[in-house]
Amino acid sequence: MSDKPSVLFVCVHNAGRSQMAAAWLTHLAGDRVEVRSAGSNPGAGVNPAAVEAMREVGIDISAEVPKMLTDDAVKESDVCITMGCGDTCPVFPGKRYLDWQLEDPAGQGVDAVRPIRDEIKVLIEGLIKEITPEPQA
């Protein structure tokens, strides 16, 4: 990996899980990591319950827009993390692939999305420890 690792989060609609994961990584790692997200079949907009759940922890994803997954996005990323997109995610040699089994927040209210949001945060904290160098003292 380069000095600044890049991570791509992929779910089907790029409207919930991958958006929350990208926002958590950006929020917690700052400029130490390059962050992307995309979907194999992007939705029309970000899930309102995901927007509200993230707003509750001080992270605004209301301006995010679901993006189409491209081969280039995968090629440009060191780590590709899938969340329920199955075999639609392209695979390239030399990339690290992780599949996070997370409940799909589509069609659920904010009460159901909060635990998904919190589970994603824990996964992101572990990922940051793995892919970023320790800050210099």
The first five atom37 places (N, CA, C, CB, O) and aatype in JSON, in Angstrom:
{
  "aatype": [12, 15, 3, 11, 14, 15, 19, 10, 13, 19, 4, 19, 8, 2, 0, 7, 1, 15, 5, 12, 0, 0, 0, 17, 10, 16, 8, 10, 0, 7, 3, 1, 19, 6, 19, 1, 15, 0, 7, 15, 2, 14, 7, 0, 7, 19, 2, 14, 0, 0, 19, 6, 0, 12, 1, 6, 19, 7, 9, 3, 9, 15, 0, 6, 19, 14, 11, 12, 10, 16, 3, 3, 0, 19, 11, 6, 15, 3, 19, 4, 9, 16, 12, 7, 4, 7, 3, 16, 4, 14, 19, 13, 14, 7, 11, 1, 18, 10, 3, 17, 5, 10, 6, 3, 14, 0, 7, 5, 7, 19, 3, 0, 19, 1, 14, 9, 1, 3, 6, 9, 11, 19, 10, 9, 6, 7, 10, 9, 11, 6, 9, 16, 14, 6, 14, 5, 0],
  "atom_mask": [
    [1, 1, 1, 1, 1],
    [1, 1, 1, 1, 1],
    [1, 1, 1, 1, 1],
    [1, 1, 1, 1, 1],
    [1, 1, 1, 1, 1],
    [1, 1, 1, 1, 1],
    [1, 1, 1, 1, 1],
    [1, 1, 1, 1, 1],
    [1, 1, 1, 1, 1],
    [1, 1, 1, 1, 1],
    [1, 1, 1, 1, 1],
    [1, 1, 1, 1, 1],
    [1, 1, 1, 1, 1],
    [1, 1, 1, 1, 1],
    [1, 1, 1, 1, 1],
    [1, 1, 1, 0, 1],
    [1, 1, 1, 1, 1],
    [1, 1, 1, 1, 1],
    [1, 1, 1, 1, 1],
    [1, 1, 1, 1, 1],
    [1, 1, 1, 1, 1],
    [1, 1, 1, 1, 1],
    [1, 1, 1, 1, 1],
    [1, 1, 1, 1, 1],
    [1, 1, 1, 1, 1],
    [1, 1, 1, 1, 1],
    [1, 1, 1, 1, 1],
    [1, 1, 1, 1, 1],
    [1, 1, 1, 1, 1],
    [1, 1, 1, 0, 1],
    [1, 1, 1, 1, 1],
    [1, 1, 1, 1, 1],
    [1, 1, 1, 1, 1],
    [1, 1, 1, 1, 1],
    [1, 1, 1, 1, 1],
    [1, 1, 1, 1, 1],
    [1, 1, 1, 1, 1],
    [1, 1, 1, 1, 1],
    [1, 1, 1, 0, 1],
    [1, 1, 1, 1, 1],
    [1, 1, 1, 1, 1],
    [1, 1, 1, 1, 1],
    [1, 1, 1, 0, 1],
    [1, 1, 1, 1, 1],
    [1, 1, 1, 0, 1],
    [1, 1, 1, 1, 1],
    [1, 1, 1, 1, 1],
    [1, 1, 1, 1, 1],
    [1, 1, 1, 1, 1],
    [1, 1, 1, 1, 1],
    [1, 1, 1, 1, 1],
    [1, 1, 1, 1, 1],
    [1, 1, 1, 1, 1],
    [1, 1, 1, 1, 1],
    [1, 1, 1, 1, 1],
    [1, 1, 1, 1, 1],
    [1, 1, 1, 1, 1],
    [1, 1, 1, 0, 1],
    [1, 1, 1, 1, 1],
    [1, 1, 1, 1, 1],
    [1, 1, 1, 1, 1],
    [1, 1, 1, 1, 1],
    [1, 1, 1, 1, 1],
    [1, 1, 1, 1, 1],
    [1, 1, 1, 1, 1],
    [1, 1, 1, 1, 1],
    [1, 1, 1, 1, 1],
    [1, 1, 1, 1, 1],
    [1, 1, 1, 1, 1],
    [1, 1, 1, 1, 1],
    [1, 1, 1, 1, 1],
    [1, 1, 1, 1, 1],
    [1, 1, 1, 1, 1],
    [1, 1, 1, 1, 1],
    [1, 1, 1, 1, 1],
    [1, 1, 1, 1, 1],
    [1, 1, 1, 1, 1],
    [1, 1, 1, 1, 1],
    [1, 1, 1, 1, 1],
    [1, 1, 1, 1, 1],
    [1, 1, 1, 1, 1],
    [1, 1, 1, 1, 1],
    [1, 1, 1, 1, 1],
    [1, 1, 1, 0, 1],
    [1, 1, 1, 1, 1],
    [1, 1, 1, 0, 1],
    [1, 1, 1, 1, 1],
    [1, 1, 1, 1, 1],
    [1, 1, 1, 1, 1],
    [1, 1, 1, 1, 1],
    [1, 1, 1, 1, 1],
    [1, 1, 1, 1, 1],
    [1, 1, 1, 1, 1],
    [1, 1, 1, 0, 1],
    [1, 1, 1, 1, 1],
    [1, 1, 1, 1, 1],
    [1, 1, 1, 1, 1],
    [1, 1, 1, 1, 1],
    [1, 1, 1, 1, 1],
    [1, 1, 1, 1, 1],
    [1, 1, 1, 1, 1],
    [1, 1, 1, 1, 1],
    [1, 1, 1, 1, 1],
    [1, 1, 1, 1, 1],
    [1, 1, 1, 1, 1],
    [1, 1, 1, 1, 1],
    [1, 1, 1, 0, 1],
    [1, 1, 1, 1, 1],
    [1, 1, 1, 0, 1],
    [1, 1, 1, 1, 1],
    [1, 1, 1, 1, 1],
    [1, 1, 1, 1, 1],
    [1, 1, 1, 1, 1],
    [1, 1, 1, 1, 1],
    [1, 1, 1, 1, 1],
    [1, 1, 1, 1, 1],
    [1, 1, 1, 1, 1],
    [1, 1, 1, 1, 1],
    [1, 1, 1, 1, 1],
    [1, 1, 1, 1, 1],
    [1, 1, 1, 1, 1],
    [1, 1, 1, 1, 1],
    [1, 1, 1, 1, 1],
    [1, 1, 1, 1, 1],
    [1, 1, 1, 1, 1],
    [1, 1, 1, 0, 1],
    [1, 1, 1, 1, 1],
    [1, 1, 1, 1, 1],
    [1, 1, 1, 1, 1],
    [1, 1, 1, 1, 1],
    [1, 1, 1, 1, 1],
    [1, 1, 1, 1, 1],
    [1, 1, 1, 1, 1],
    [1, 1, 1, 1, 1],
    [1, 1, 1, 1, 1],
    [1, 1, 1, 1, 1],
    [1, 1, 1, 1, 1]
  ],
  "atom_positions": [
    [[0.83, -1.19, 0.0], [0.0, 0.0, 0.0], [0.87, 1.25, 0.0], [-0.94, 0.0, 1.2], [2.0, 1.25, 0.48]],
    [[0.3, 2.3, -0.56], [1.0, 3.57, -0.58], [0.95, 4.2, 0.82], [0.38, 4.52, -1.63], [0.41, 3.62, 1.75]],
    [[1.54, 5.4, 0.94], [1.5, 6.1, 2.22], [0.07, 6.38, 2.64], [2.3, 7.4, 2.14], [-0.24, 6.42, 3.83]],
    [[-0.8, 6.59, 1.65], [-2.2, 6.89, 1.93], [-3.06, 5.81, 1.29], [-2.59, 8.31, 1.39], [-3.33, 5.86, 0.09]],
    [[-3.49, 4.82, 2.08], [-4.29, 3.74, 1.52], [-5.64, 4.25, 1.03], [-4.49, 2.64, 2.57], [-6.16, 5.25, 1.52]],
    [[-6.18, 3.55, 0.05], [-7.5, 3.92, -0.46], [-8.46, 2.75, -0.25], [-7.43, 4.31, -1.96], [-8.11, 1.58, -0.43]],
    [[-9.68, 3.09, 0.14], [-10.69, 2.09, 0.46], [-11.94, 2.39, -0.35], [-11.01, 2.07, 1.98], [-12.38, 3.53, -0.45]],
    [[-12.51, 1.34, -0.93], [-13.76, 1.44, -1.68], [-14.8, 0.6, -0.95], [-13.58, 0.96, -3.15], [-14.59, -0.58, -0.69]],
    [[-15.94, 1.23, -0.62], [-17.06, 0.53, -0.01], [-18.13, 0.31, -1.08], [-17.63, 1.33, 1.2], [-18.51, 1.24, -1.78]],
    [[-18.61, -0.93, -1.18], [-19.59, -1.26, -2.22], [-20.78, -1.98, -1.62], [-18.94, -2.13, -3.32], [-20.62, -2.96, -0.89]],
    [[-21.97, -1.48, -1.92], [-23.2, -2.22, -1.65], [-24.09, -2.05, -2.88], [-23.92, -1.72, -0.33], [-23.73, -1.33, -3.8]],
    [[-25.23, -2.69, -2.9], [-26.04, -2.71, -4.11], [-26.45, -1.29, -4.53], [-27.29, -3.58, -3.9], [-26.17, -0.88, -5.65]],
    [[-27.1, -0.56, -3.64], [-27.66, 0.74, -4.02], [-26.78, 1.94, -3.68], [-28.99, 0.91, -3.37], [-27.1, 3.06, -4.07]],
    [[-25.69, 1.73, -2.95], [-24.83, 2.83, -2.51], [-25.67, 3.92, -1.83], [-24.04, 3.42, -3.7], [-25.44, 5.11, -2.02]],
    [[-26.64, 3.46, -1.05], [-27.58, 4.4, -0.44], [-27.63, 4.29, 1.08], [-28.95, 4.18, -1.0], [-28.24, 5.13, 1.74]],
    [[-27.0, 3.25, 1.66], [-27.08, 3.06, 3.1], [-25.76, 2.63, 3.69], [0.0, 0.0, 0.0], [-24.98, 3.46, 4.15]],
    [[-25.51, 1.31, 3.68], [-24.32, 0.77, 4.33], [-23.02, 1.38, 3.82], [-24.27, -0.72, 4.15], [-22.2, 1.84, 4.61]],
    [[-22.84, 1.41, 2.52], [-21.57, 1.92, 1.96], [-21.42, 3.42, 2.21], [-21.49, 1.63, 0.45], [-20.31, 3.91, 2.41]],
    [[-22.53, 4.14, 2.2], [-22.47, 5.58, 2.49], [-22.09, 5.82, 3.95], [-23.83, 6.26, 2.16], [-21.28, 6.69, 4.25]],
    [[-22.69, 5.05, 4.86], [-22.35, 5.21, 6.27], [-20.9, 4.82, 6.52], [-23.29, 4.36, 7.15], [-20.2, 5.49, 7.28]],
    [[-20.44, 3.73, 5.89], [-19.06, 3.29, 6.08], [-18.08, 4.34, 5.58], [-18.82, 1.96, 5.37], [-17.09, 4.64, 6.25]],
    [[-18.34, 4.89, 4.39], [-17.46, 5.92, 3.83], [-17.42, 7.14, 4.74], [-17.92, 6.32, 2.41], [-16.36, 7.73, 4.96]],
    [[-18.57, 7.52, 5.26], [-18.63, 8.69, 6.14], [-17.88, 8.43, 7.45], [-20.1, 9.06, 6.44], [-17.15, 9.3, 7.93]],
    [[-18.06, 7.24, 8.04], [-17.32, 6.9, 9.27], [-15.82, 6.93, 9.02], [-17.74, 5.51, 9.79], [-15.07, 7.5, 9.82]],
    [[-15.37, 6.32, 7.92], [-13.93, 6.29, 7.66], [-13.38, 7.69, 7.45], [-13.62, 5.42, 6.43], [-12.32, 8.03, 7.97]],
    [[-14.09, 8.5, 6.7], [-13.66, 9.89, 6.49], [-13.61, 10.64, 7.82], [-14.6, 10.62, 5.5], [-12.66, 11.37, 8.09]],
    [[-14.62, 10.45, 8.64], [-14.72, 11.13, 9.92], [-13.62, 10.69, 10.9], [-16.09, 10.88, 10.55], [-13.01, 11.53, 11.57]],
    [[-13.37, 9.39, 10.96], [-12.44, 8.86, 11.96], [-10.97, 8.87, 11.51], [-12.83, 7.46, 12.32], [-10.07, 9.01, 12.34]],
    [[-10.73, 8.73, 10.21], [-9.34, 8.66, 9.72], [-8.88, 9.98, 9.12], [-9.2, 7.56, 8.69], [-7.68, 10.18, 8.91]],
    [[-9.8, 10.87, 8.83], [-9.42, 12.15, 8.25], [-8.73, 11.97, 6.91], [0.0, 0.0, 0.0], [-9.17, 11.18, 6.08]],
    [[-7.65, 12.72, 6.72], [-6.96, 12.68, 5.43], [-5.92, 11.56, 5.36], [-6.29, 14.01, 5.16], [-5.13, 11.52, 4.41]],
    [[-5.91, 10.65, 6.33], [-4.95, 9.53, 6.29], [-5.37, 8.43, 5.32], [-4.79, 8.93, 7.68], [-4.57, 7.57, 4.98]],
    [[-6.63, 8.46, 4.87], [-7.16, 7.43, 3.98], [-7.97, 8.1, 2.87], [-8.04, 6.41, 4.77], [-8.7, 9.06, 3.12]],
    [[-7.83, 7.58, 1.66], [-8.68, 8.02, 0.55], [-9.91, 7.11, 0.55], [-7.91, 7.95, -0.84], [-9.78, 5.89, 0.62]],
    [[-11.09, 7.72, 0.48], [-12.33, 6.97, 0.65], [-13.21, 7.1, -0.58], [-13.08, 7.46, 1.9], [-13.4, 8.2, -1.12]],
    [[-13.76, 5.96, -1.03], [-14.7, 5.93, -2.14], [-15.87, 5.03, -1.74], [-14.02, 5.44, -3.46], [-15.74, 4.16, -0.89]],
    [[-17.02, 5.26, -2.38], [-18.13, 4.32, -2.24], [-18.87, 4.26, -3.57], [-19.09, 4.73, -1.08], [-18.86, 5.21, -4.35]],
    [[-19.52, 3.12, -3.81], [-20.25, 2.93, -5.06], [-21.24, 1.78, -4.88], [-19.27, 2.64, -6.23], [-21.22, 1.06, -3.89]],
    [[-22.11, 1.65, -5.88], [-23.09, 0.57, -5.85], [-23.19, -0.14, -7.18], [0.0, 0.0, 0.0], [-22.95, 0.45, -8.23]],
    [[-23.54, -1.42, -7.12], [-23.69, -2.2, -8.35], [-24.98, -1.83, -9.07], [-23.68, -3.7, -8.03], [-25.1, -2.06, -10.28]],
    [[-25.94, -1.26, -8.36], [-27.2, -0.79, -8.94], [-27.64, 0.43, -8.11], [-28.31, -1.93, -8.95], [-28.55, 0.32, -7.29]],
    [[-26.98, 1.6, -8.31], [-27.2, 2.74, -7.43], [-28.66, 3.17, -7.33], [-26.38, 3.9, -7.92], [-29.41, 3.16, -8.3]],
    [[-29.03, 3.54, -6.13], [-30.38, 4.03, -5.87], [-30.52, 5.48, -6.32], [0.0, 0.0, 0.0], [-29.57, 6.11, -6.79]],
    [[-31.72, 6.0, -6.15], [-32.01, 7.38, -6.55], [-31.44, 8.39, -5.56], [-33.5, 7.57, -6.69], [-31.17, 9.54, -5.93]],
    [[-31.28, 7.98, -4.31], [-30.76, 8.87, -3.29], [-30.34, 8.09, -2.08], [0.0, 0.0, 0.0], [-30.59, 6.89, -1.97]],
    [[-29.68, 8.78, -1.15], [-29.23, 8.13, 0.08], [-30.45, 7.9, 0.98], [-28.15, 9.0, 0.81], [-31.33, 8.75, 1.09]],
    [[-30.48, 6.74, 1.61], [-31.56, 6.34, 2.5], [-31.76, 7.39, 3.59], [-31.26, 4.95, 3.13], [-30.83, 7.68, 4.35]],
    [[-32.96, 7.98, 3.68], [-33.21, 9.01, 4.7], [-32.95, 8.53, 6.13], [-34.63, 9.49, 4.59], [-32.52, 9.32, 6.97]],
    [[-33.22, 7.27, 6.42], [-32.96, 6.74, 7.77], [-31.46, 6.69, 8.04], [-33.58, 5.32, 7.94], [-31.03, 6.93, 9.17]],
    [[-30.65, 6.39, 7.02], [-29.19, 6.41, 7.18], [-28.71, 7.84, 7.4], [-28.49, 5.78, 5.94], [-27.83, 8.08, 8.22]],
    [[-29.28, 8.78, 6.66], [-28.92, 10.2, 6.84], [-29.21, 10.62, 8.27], [-29.69, 11.1, 5.83], [-28.37, 11.26, 8.91]],
    [[-30.4, 10.28, 8.77], [-30.78, 10.67, 10.13], [-29.91, 9.98, 11.17], [-32.26, 10.33, 10.38], [-29.48, 10.62, 12.14]],
    [[-29.64, 8.69, 11.0], [-28.81, 7.96, 11.96], [-27.41, 8.56, 12.04], [-28.72, 6.48, 11.58], [-26.85, 8.68, 13.13]],
    [[-26.85, 8.94, 10.91], [-25.52, 9.55, 10.91], [-25.57, 10.97, 11.47], [-24.93, 9.56, 9.48], [-24.63, 11.39, 12.15]],
    [[-26.63, 11.7, 11.21], [-26.77, 13.05, 11.76], [-26.76, 12.99, 13.28], [-28.08, 13.71, 11.25], [-26.24, 13.89, 13.94]],
    [[-27.34, 11.94, 13.85], [-27.39, 11.79, 15.31], [-26.0, 11.7, 15.93], [-28.19, 10.55, 15.68], [-25.83, 12.03, 17.1]],
    [[-25.0, 11.25, 15.16], [-23.63, 11.17, 15.68], [-22.75, 12.29, 15.1], [-23.01, 9.79, 15.34], [-21.52, 12.22, 15.16]],
    [[-23.4, 13.31, 14.55], [-22.67, 14.49, 14.1], [-22.03, 14.39, 12.73], [0.0, 0.0, 0.0], [-21.12, 15.16, 12.42]],
    [[-22.48, 13.44, 11.9], [-21.93, 13.28, 10.57], [-23.04, 13.5, 9.55], [-21.28, 11.87, 10.39], [-24.07, 12.82, 9.58]],
    [[-22.83, 14.45, 8.65], [-23.84, 14.82, 7.66], [-23.55, 14.14, 6.32], [-23.9, 16.35, 7.48], [-22.55, 14.44, 5.67]],
    [[-24.43, 13.22, 5.92], [-24.27, 12.57, 4.6], [-25.42, 12.97, 3.67], [-24.22, 11.03, 4.76], [-25.64, 12.33, 2.64]],
    [[-26.16, 14.02, 4.02], [-27.34, 14.41, 3.25], [-27.01, 14.85, 1.82], [-28.06, 15.52, 3.96], [-27.86, 14.76, 0.94]],
    [[-25.8, 15.33, 1.59], [-25.43, 15.8, 0.24], [-24.82, 14.69, -0.63], [-24.44, 16.95, 0.35], [-24.52, 14.92, -1.8]],
    [[-24.63, 13.49, -0.06], [-24.04, 12.39, -0.83], [-25.02, 11.89, -1.9], [-23.64, 11.23, 0.1], [-26.24, 11.99, -1.74]],
    [[-24.46, 11.36, -2.97], [-25.25, 10.85, -4.08], [-24.76, 9.44, -4.41], [-25.15, 11.8, -5.33], [-23.55, 9.23, -4.55]],
    [[-25.67, 8.47, -4.55], [-25.24, 7.13, -4.94], [-24.5, 7.15, -6.28], [-26.45, 6.19, -5.03], [-24.9, 7.84, -7.22]],
    [[-23.4, 6.38, -6.35], [-22.55, 6.35, -7.54], [-22.47, 4.92, -8.07], [-21.14, 6.88, -7.22], [-22.56, 3.95, -7.32]],
    [[-22.3, 4.81, -9.39], [-22.19, 3.51, -10.06], [-20.79, 2.95, -9.83], [-22.48, 3.64, -11.58], [-19.79, 3.65, -9.95]],
    [[-20.74, 1.67, -9.5], [-19.48, 0.97, -9.35], [-18.81, 0.83, -10.71], [-19.69, -0.42, -8.69], [-19.44, 0.39, -11.68]],
    [[-17.53, 1.2, -10.79], [-16.78, 1.07, -12.04], [-15.53, 0.24, -11.79], [-16.4, 2.47, -12.6], [-15.04, 0.14, -10.66]],
    [[-15.01, -0.36, -12.86], [-13.76, -1.09, -12.75], [-12.65, -0.17, -12.27], [-13.38, -1.71, -14.1], [-11.8, -0.58, -11.47]],
    [[-12.65, 1.09, -12.74], [-11.6, 2.04, -12.34], [-11.61, 2.29, -10.84], [-11.78, 3.36, -13.08], [-10.56, 2.39, -10.22]],
    [[-12.81, 2.39, -10.25], [-12.89, 2.62, -8.8], [-12.23, 1.48, -8.04], [-14.35, 2.78, -8.35], [-11.56, 1.7, -7.04]],
    [[-12.43, 0.25, -8.53], [-11.81, -0.9, -7.87], [-10.31, -0.89, -8.11], [-12.43, -2.23, -8.39], [-9.53, -1.1, -7.18]],
    [[-9.9, -0.64, -9.34], [-8.47, -0.63, -9.68], [-7.7, 0.4, -8.86], [-8.29, -0.34, -11.16], [-6.55, 0.17, -8.5]],
    [[-8.33, 1.54, -8.56], [-7.67, 2.64, -7.85], [-7.68, 2.46, -6.33], [-8.32, 3.95, -8.2], [-7.14, 3.3, -5.61]],
    [[-8.29, 1.4, -5.84], [-8.42, 1.19, -4.39], [-7.52, 0.06, -3.93], [-9.88, 0.88, -4.03], [-7.34, -0.94, -4.62]],
    [[-6.95, 0.23, -2.74], [-6.13, -0.81, -2.12], [-7.0, -1.88, -1.47], [-5.19, -0.21, -1.09], [-6.68, -3.06, -1.52]],
    [[-8.1, -1.43, -0.87], [-9.01, -2.33, -0.17], [-10.41, -2.11, -0.72], [-8.96, -2.1, 1.38], [-10.88, -0.97, -0.82]],
    [[-11.09, -3.21, -1.06], [-12.47, -3.15, -1.55], [-13.33, -3.92, -0.54], [-12.61, -3.75, -3.01], [-13.14, -5.12, -0.33]],
    [[-14.27, -3.21, 0.06], [-15.13, -3.81, 1.08], [-16.55, -3.89, 0.54], [-15.08, -3.0, 2.41], [-17.18, -2.87, 0.27]],
    [[-17.02, -5.12, 0.38], [-18.37, -5.32, -0.13], [-19.33, -5.55, 1.02], [-18.41, -6.5, -1.11], [-18.97, -6.04, 2.09]],
    [[-20.57, -5.17, 0.76], [-21.63, -5.28, 1.77], [-22.9, -5.76, 1.09], [-21.87, -3.92, 2.49], [-23.87, -5.02, 0.96]],
    [[-22.87, -7.0, 0.67], [-24.08, -7.56, 0.09], [-24.23, -7.4, -1.41], [0.0, 0.0, 0.0], [-25.34, -7.57, -1.92]],
    [[-23.17, -7.09, -2.14], [-23.33, -6.96, -3.59], [-22.99, -8.26, -4.31], [-22.45, -5.83, -4.12], [-23.16, -8.35, -5.53]],
    [[-22.51, -9.24, -3.59], [-22.26, -10.56, -4.16], [-21.27, -10.57, -5.3], [0.0, 0.0, 0.0], [-20.24, -9.91, -5.24]],
    [[-21.59, -11.32, -6.34], [-20.68, -11.52, -7.46], [-20.63, -10.35, -8.42], [-21.07, -12.75, -8.2], [-19.85, -10.4, -9.38]],
    [[-21.41, -9.3, -8.22], [-21.39, -8.18, -9.15], [-20.16, -7.3, -8.98], [-22.63, -7.35, -8.98], [-19.89, -6.45, -9.82]],
    [[-19.4, -7.49, -7.9], [-18.21, -6.68, -7.67], [-17.04, -7.24, -8.48], [-17.86, -6.65, -6.16], [-16.74, -8.43, -8.39]],
    [[-16.39, -6.39, -9.28], [-15.24, -6.88, -10.04], [-14.07, -7.22, -9.12], [-14.81, -5.84, -11.07], [-13.9, -6.61, -8.06]],
    [[-13.28, -8.2, -9.54], [-12.13, -8.63, -8.75], [-10.87, -8.45, -9.58], [-12.3, -10.11, -8.29], [-10.79, -8.92, -10.71]],
    [[-9.88, -7.78, -9.02], [-8.61, -7.56, -9.68], [-7.49, -8.1, -8.81], [-8.4, -6.07, -9.98], [-7.55, -7.99, -7.58]],
    [[-6.46, -8.67, -9.42], [-5.33, -9.18, -8.64], [-4.65, -8.06, -7.87], [-4.31, -9.88, -9.56], [-4.61, -6.91, -8.31]],
    [[-4.11, -8.42, -6.7], [-3.34, -7.47, -5.92], [-4.16, -6.57, -5.03], [0.0, 0.0, 0.0], [-3.61, -5.74, -4.31]],
    [[-5.47, -6.72, -5.05], [-6.34, -5.93, -4.18], [-6.75, -6.77, -2.98], [-7.6, -5.42, -4.94], [-6.81, -7.99, -3.05]],
    [[-7.02, -6.11, -1.89], [-7.51, -6.8, -0.7], [-9.02, -6.67, -0.69], [-6.87, -6.21, 0.62], [-9.56, -5.57, -0.81]],
    [[-9.7, -7.79, -0.54], [-11.16, -7.8, -0.54], [-11.67, -8.27, 0.81], [-11.7, -8.69, -1.66], [-11.2, -9.27, 1.36]],
    [[-12.64, -7.54, 1.34], [-13.32, -7.92, 2.58], [-14.82, -7.9, 2.29], [-12.96, -6.95, 3.77], [-15.29, -7.07, 1.52]],
    [[-15.56, -8.8, 2.9], [-17.01, -8.8, 2.76], [-17.6, -8.68, 4.15], [-17.53, -10.09, 2.02], [-17.49, -9.58, 4.98]],
    [[-18.24, -7.54, 4.4], [-18.86, -7.3, 5.69], [-20.32, -7.7, 5.61], [-18.7, -5.82, 6.13], [-21.07, -7.14, 4.81]],
    [[-20.73, -8.65, 6.43], [-22.12, -9.1, 6.48], [-22.91, -8.17, 7.38], [-22.22, -10.59, 6.98], [-22.91, -8.3, 8.6]],
    [[-23.59, -7.22, 6.76], [-24.37, -6.23, 7.5], [-25.81, -6.26, 7.01], [-23.76, -4.8, 7.34], [-26.06, -6.44, 5.82]],
    [[-26.73, -6.08, 7.92], [-28.14, -6.02, 7.55], [-28.37, -4.84, 6.6], [-29.05, -5.89, 8.81], [-27.76, -3.78, 6.76]],
    [[-29.24, -5.03, 5.62], [-29.56, -3.98, 4.66], [-30.56, -3.01, 5.29], [-30.14, -4.58, 3.34], [-31.64, -3.43, 5.71]],
    [[-30.21, -1.73, 5.37], [-31.12, -0.76, 5.99], [-32.25, -0.29, 5.07], [-30.34, 0.42, 6.45], [-33.1, 0.48, 5.5]],
    [[-32.27, -0.75, 3.82], [-33.3, -0.31, 2.87], [-34.69, -0.58, 3.42], [-33.12, -1.03, 1.51], [-35.0, -1.68, 3.87]],
    [[-35.52, 0.45, 3.38], [-36.9, 0.32, 3.81], [-37.11, 0.28, 5.32], [0.0, 0.0, 0.0], [-38.23, 0.08, 5.78]],
    [[-36.04, 0.46, 6.08], [-36.16, 0.42, 7.53], [-36.11, 1.83, 8.12], [-35.04, -0.45, 8.14], [-35.55, 2.75, 7.52]],
    [[-36.68, 1.96, 9.28], [-36.67, 3.24, 9.98], [-35.36, 3.46, 10.72], [0.0, 0.0, 0.0], [-34.52, 2.56, 10.79]],
    [[-35.2, 4.65, 11.27], [-33.95, 5.01, 11.94], [-33.67, 4.11, 13.15], [-34.01, 6.47, 12.38], [-32.51, 3.87, 13.47]],
    [[-34.71, 3.62, 13.83], [-34.49, 2.74, 14.98], [-33.78, 1.45, 14.55], [-35.83, 2.39, 15.66], [-32.96, 0.93, 15.31]],
    [[-34.08, 0.95, 13.37], [-33.43, -0.26, 12.87], [-32.05, 0.03, 12.28], [-34.31, -0.93, 11.82], [-31.2, -0.85, 12.23]],
    [[-31.84, 1.27, 11.84], [-30.57, 1.64, 11.2], [-29.48, 1.95, 12.23], [-30.78, 2.85, 10.28], [-28.3, 1.74, 11.96]],
    [[-29.85, 2.42, 13.39], [-28.85, 2.75, 14.42], [-27.9, 1.6, 14.73], [-29.55, 3.18, 15.7], [-26.68, 1.82, 14.76]],
    [[-28.39, 0.38, 14.98], [-27.45, -0.71, 15.27], [-26.53, -1.02, 14.08], [-28.22, -1.97, 15.66], [-25.37, -1.4, 14.29]],
    [[-27.02, -0.87, 12.86], [-26.18, -1.07, 11.67], [-25.09, -0.01, 11.64], [-27.03, -1.02, 10.37], [-23.92, -0.32, 11.39]],
    [[-25.48, 1.23, 11.89], [-24.52, 2.35, 11.95], [-23.43, 2.07, 12.99], [-25.25, 3.67, 12.29], [-22.25, 2.27, 12.73]],
    [[-23.84, 1.6, 14.16], [-22.89, 1.35, 15.24], [-21.96, 0.18, 14.92], [-23.63, 1.09, 16.54], [-20.78, 0.2, 15.25]],
    [[-22.51, -0.86, 14.26], [-21.7, -2.01, 13.87], [-20.66, -1.58, 12.82], [-22.59, -3.14, 13.31], [-19.51, -2.02, 12.86]],
    [[-21.07, -0.73, 11.9], [-20.15, -0.22, 10.88], [-19.02, 0.56, 11.54], [-20.89, 0.67, 9.85], [-17.87, 0.43, 11.14]],
    [[-19.34, 1.37, 12.54], [-18.3, 2.16, 13.23], [-17.24, 1.24, 13.83], [-18.92, 3.04, 14.34], [-16.05, 1.51, 13.7]],
    [[-17.66, 0.16, 14.48], [-16.71, -0.78, 15.08], [-15.82, -1.4, 14.0], [-17.46, -1.89, 15.86], [-14.6, -1.52, 14.19]],
    [[-16.41, -1.79, 12.89], [-15.64, -2.36, 11.79], [-14.64, -1.34, 11.22], [-16.58, -2.85, 10.67], [-13.5, -1.69, 10.9]],
    [[-15.07, -0.1, 11.1], [-14.2, 0.96, 10.59], [-13.03, 1.21, 11.54], [-15.0, 2.27, 10.38], [-11.9, 1.38, 11.1]],
    [[-13.3, 1.22, 12.83], [-12.21, 1.43, 13.8], [-11.16, 0.33, 13.67], [-12.77, 1.46, 15.24], [-9.97, 0.62, 13.74]],
    [[-11.59, -0.91, 13.48], [-10.65, -2.01, 13.28], [-9.88, -1.86, 11.98], [0.0, 0.0, 0.0], [-8.68, -2.12, 11.93]],
    [[-10.57, -1.44, 10.92], [-9.93, -1.24, 9.62], [-8.85, -0.16, 9.7], [-10.98, -0.86, 8.57], [-7.76, -0.33, 9.16]],
    [[-9.14, 0.92, 10.37], [-8.17, 2.02, 10.5], [-6.9, 1.51, 11.17], [-8.77, 3.19, 11.32], [-5.79, 1.85, 10.74]],
    [[-7.04, 0.7, 12.21], [-5.86, 0.15, 12.9], [-5.03, -0.72, 11.97], [-6.29, -0.66, 14.14], [-3.81, -0.76, 12.07]],
    [[-5.69, -1.43, 11.06], [-5.0, -2.33, 10.13], [-4.27, -1.6, 9.01], [-5.97, -3.29, 9.54], [-3.16, -1.98, 8.64]],
    [[-4.89, -0.56, 8.47], [-4.37, 0.02, 7.22], [-3.62, 1.34, 7.36], [-5.48, 0.22, 6.27], [-2.97, 1.78, 6.41]],
    [[-3.69, 1.95, 8.52], [-2.98, 3.24, 8.66], [-1.81, 3.11, 9.63], [-3.96, 4.34, 9.15], [-1.9, 2.39, 10.63]],
    [[-0.73, 3.79, 9.33], [0.39, 3.77, 10.26], [0.03, 4.5, 11.55], [1.64, 4.4, 9.61], [-0.81, 5.4, 11.56]],
    [[0.67, 4.11, 12.61], [0.46, 4.79, 13.9], [0.91, 6.25, 13.77], [1.25, 4.06, 15.05], [1.96, 6.52, 13.18]],
    [[0.12, 7.18, 14.31], [0.54, 8.59, 14.27], [1.88, 8.76, 14.97], [-0.53, 9.5, 14.93], [2.16, 8.1, 15.97]],
    [[2.69, 9.65, 14.43], [4.01, 9.92, 15.02], [3.84, 10.69, 16.32], [4.91, 10.72, 14.03], [3.05, 11.63, 16.39]],
    [[4.57, 10.3, 17.33], [4.48, 10.96, 18.64], [5.31, 12.22, 18.66], [4.94, 10.02, 19.76], [5.37, 12.91, 19.67]]
  ]
}
